Amino acid sequence: MSRLAIIYHSAHGHTEHIARQVHAGTLDVDGVDVHLIRAEDMARRPDQLVGYDGFIFGSPTHLGGVSAPFKGFMDSTGRLWRTQQLKGKLAAGFTVSSLPAGDKQSTLLSMFVFSMQHGMLWIGNPILPEQHSGVPYDEAANRLGSWSGLMAQAGHAAPADSFVPGDVKTARMFGRHFAQSLNRVLVPA
């Protein structure tokens, strides 16, 4: 059975809500043991990362990058980097901001570079934007058009679960795709 950690920081509950939607999508795939873990908790025990086969990282976009607690988690893995203990594991990322663009791409790039430095294999977001096929914008999967990872938008100071249906659908599809990819890569020869 593959082991997957969804590691996230959520300041106001929005990123946690999307993490839970990603998690729900992974549950559609057999053979994957999935754990939701707060970045702050994993920063205290980074050696436990070695026991996982894949990671989905999540952070709100704060001033064009990952949040300080998520960066603290990233920084806590330095010893693992020096010994390349995460090499070959799968990784992906997601982020939430209050604006449609909101510099989310730079947050995903930060996660990508972090993963590449550890020798991980990055899984992007292959979901075609559905609004091009006539689905209403707020209901469309990948409505924000991100290929490098999952992007979602929540209104500033809105309740934590106030996402449009398309972002929730995308998060679940993203989780399912990652779990399927993890199973394909880890299938014994």
C-alpha positions as CSV (number, residue, x, y, z in Angstrom):
1,M,0.0,0.0,0.0
2,S,1.3,3.5,-0.9
3,R,1.6,6.1,1.8
4,L,0.7,9.6,1.0
5,A,1.0,12.7,3.2
6,I,-1.1,15.9,2.5
7,I,1.0,18.5,4.4
8,Y,-0.6,21.9,4.6
9,H,-0.7,25.2,6.5
10,S,-4.0,27.0,6.9
11,A,-4.2,30.4,8.5
12,H,-8.0,30.9,8.4
13,G,-9.3,27.5,7.4
14,H,-9.5,28.0,3.6
15,T,-6.4,25.9,2.8
16,E,-7.5,23.3,5.2
17,H,-10.9,23.0,3.5
18,I,-9.2,22.5,0.1
19,A,-6.8,20.0,1.8
20,R,-9.8,18.0,3.0
21,Q,-11.3,18.1,-0.6
22,V,-8.0,16.8,-2.0
23,H,-8.0,14.1,0.7
24,A,-11.6,13.1,-0.3
25,G,-10.4,12.7,-3.9
26,T,-7.6,10.4,-2.9
27,L,-10.1,8.1,-1.1
28,D,-11.6,7.2,-4.5
29,V,-8.4,5.3,-5.2
30,D,-7.7,1.9,-3.6
31,G,-4.3,1.0,-2.2
32,V,-3.3,4.4,-0.9
33,D,-3.0,5.2,2.9
34,V,-3.5,9.0,3.2
35,H,-2.7,11.2,6.1
36,L,-3.6,14.9,6.5
37,I,-0.8,16.6,8.4
38,R,-0.4,20.2,9.5
39,A,2.9,21.7,8.3
40,E,3.6,23.0,11.8
41,D,3.3,19.4,13.2
42,M,5.6,17.9,10.5
43,A,8.2,20.6,11.0
44,R,8.7,19.2,14.5
45,R,9.3,15.6,13.1
46,P,10.6,15.9,9.6
47,D,12.3,12.5,9.7
48,Q,8.9,10.9,9.5
49,L,8.7,12.1,5.8
50,V,11.0,9.2,4.9
51,G,8.1,6.8,5.6
52,Y,5.9,8.3,2.8
53,D,5.9,7.6,-0.9
54,G,4.3,10.9,-1.9
55,F,3.4,14.3,-0.7
56,I,0.8,16.9,-1.7
57,F,1.9,20.2,-0.2
58,G,-0.6,23.0,0.5
59,S,-0.2,26.6,1.6
60,P,-2.1,29.8,1.3
61,T,-0.4,32.4,-0.8
62,H,1.0,35.1,1.5
63,L,2.6,38.1,-0.2
64,G,3.5,36.1,-3.3
65,G,4.8,32.9,-1.6
66,V,4.2,30.2,0.9
67,S,3.2,31.1,4.4
68,A,5.8,31.5,7.2
69,P,4.7,28.2,8.9
70,F,4.9,26.3,5.6
71,K,8.3,27.8,4.9
72,G,9.3,26.7,8.5
73,F,8.3,23.1,7.5
74,M,10.3,23.3,4.3
75,D,13.4,24.6,6.3
76,S,13.0,21.8,8.8
77,T,13.9,19.2,6.1
78,G,17.5,20.4,5.6
79,R,19.1,17.3,7.1
80,L,17.0,15.1,4.8
81,W,18.2,17.2,1.8
82,R,21.8,16.7,2.7
83,T,21.3,12.9,2.6
84,Q,18.7,13.0,-0.2
85,Q,16.4,10.7,1.7
86,L,13.3,12.0,-0.2
87,K,14.8,11.4,-3.7
88,G,12.4,9.7,-6.1
89,K,9.2,10.3,-4.0
90,L,6.2,12.0,-5.8
91,A,5.2,15.5,-5.0
92,A,2.5,18.0,-5.9
93,G,1.2,21.3,-4.6
94,F,-1.9,23.5,-4.1
95,T,-2.5,27.0,-2.9
96,V,-5.4,29.3,-2.1
97,S,-5.6,33.1,-2.3
98,S,-8.4,35.6,-2.2
99,L,-7.9,36.9,-5.8
100,P,-8.1,34.9,-9.0
101,A,-4.4,35.2,-9.7
102,G,-3.1,36.5,-6.4
103,D,0.5,35.4,-7.3
104,K,-0.4,31.8,-6.6
105,Q,2.0,30.7,-9.4
106,S,5.0,31.8,-7.3
107,T,3.7,29.8,-4.4
108,L,3.5,26.7,-6.5
109,L,7.0,27.4,-7.9
110,S,8.4,27.6,-4.4
111,M,7.0,24.1,-3.7
112,F,8.3,22.8,-7.0
113,V,11.8,24.1,-6.4
114,F,11.7,22.6,-2.8
115,S,10.6,19.3,-4.3
116,M,13.3,19.4,-7.0
117,Q,16.0,20.2,-4.5
118,H,15.0,17.0,-2.6
119,G,15.1,15.0,-5.9
120,M,11.3,14.4,-5.9
121,L,9.2,13.9,-9.0
122,W,6.6,16.6,-9.5
123,I,3.0,15.8,-10.6
124,G,1.2,18.7,-12.2
125,N,-2.5,19.4,-12.8
126,P,-3.7,17.8,-16.0
127,I,-7.3,18.8,-15.6
128,L,-8.6,20.7,-18.6
129,P,-10.5,23.9,-17.8
130,E,-14.2,23.0,-18.3
131,Q,-15.5,26.5,-19.0
132,H,-14.1,26.0,-22.6
133,S,-16.7,23.2,-23.1
134,G,-19.6,25.3,-21.9
135,V,-19.6,24.5,-18.1
136,P,-20.4,27.7,-16.2
137,Y,-17.3,29.4,-14.9
138,D,-17.9,28.9,-11.2
139,E,-18.8,25.2,-11.7
140,A,-15.8,24.5,-14.1
141,A,-12.9,22.2,-13.1
142,N,-9.6,24.1,-13.2
143,R,-11.4,27.3,-13.9
144,L,-8.2,29.2,-12.9
145,G,-6.2,27.4,-15.5
146,S,-3.3,26.1,-13.5
147,W,-1.1,23.3,-14.9
148,S,1.7,23.3,-12.3
149,G,-0.6,22.5,-9.4
150,L,-4.0,23.2,-7.9
151,M,-5.2,26.7,-7.4
152,A,-8.3,27.7,-5.6
153,Q,-9.8,31.1,-4.6
154,A,-11.6,32.1,-1.5
155,G,-13.0,35.5,-0.8
156,H,-11.1,37.6,1.7
157,A,-12.6,37.1,5.2
158,A,-15.2,34.6,3.7
159,P,-16.1,31.5,5.7
160,A,-13.5,28.7,5.3
161,D,-15.9,26.5,3.2
162,S,-17.0,29.3,0.8
163,F,-15.5,28.0,-2.4
164,V,-17.2,27.9,-5.7
165,P,-18.2,24.3,-6.8
166,G,-15.6,24.2,-9.5
167,D,-12.7,24.7,-7.0
168,V,-14.1,21.9,-4.8
169,K,-14.5,19.6,-7.8
170,T,-11.0,20.4,-9.0
171,A,-9.5,19.7,-5.6
172,R,-11.1,16.2,-5.5
173,M,-10.0,15.5,-9.1
174,F,-6.5,16.6,-8.3
175,G,-6.3,14.3,-5.2
176,R,-7.7,11.4,-7.3
177,H,-5.1,12.0,-10.1
178,F,-2.2,12.2,-7.6
179,A,-3.3,8.9,-5.9
180,Q,-3.6,7.2,-9.2
181,S,-0.2,8.5,-10.3
182,L,1.3,7.3,-7.0
183,N,-0.1,3.8,-7.6
184,R,1.2,3.7,-11.2
185,V,4.7,4.7,-10.3
186,L,4.9,2.4,-7.3
187,V,3.6,-0.7,-9.0
188,P,6.3,-3.4,-8.7
189,A,7.8,-4.6,-12.0
